[in-house]
């Protein structure tokens, strides 16, 4: 069973993603920011990280750079921004 990390500060969005992924048979962990996400990745075997770009404490780009130093986990970045 694949384990997916959802790193998203908006609880409603994180919950919606988790419900969808669990319905598809995936195991899901949630983190509210990059710091929590990194802590989960250090402790657990993660097969995919879905990371919001805009988060408090540590944003998604900083978290992605930290994850890349430690692991080779595939990462999908989420953004609600309307500009590139």
ABEGO torsion letter per residue (X at the ends): XBBBBBBBABAAAAAAAAAAAAAAGBBBBBBABAAAAAAAAAABBBABBBBBABBBGBBAAAAAAAAAAABBBBBBBBBABABX
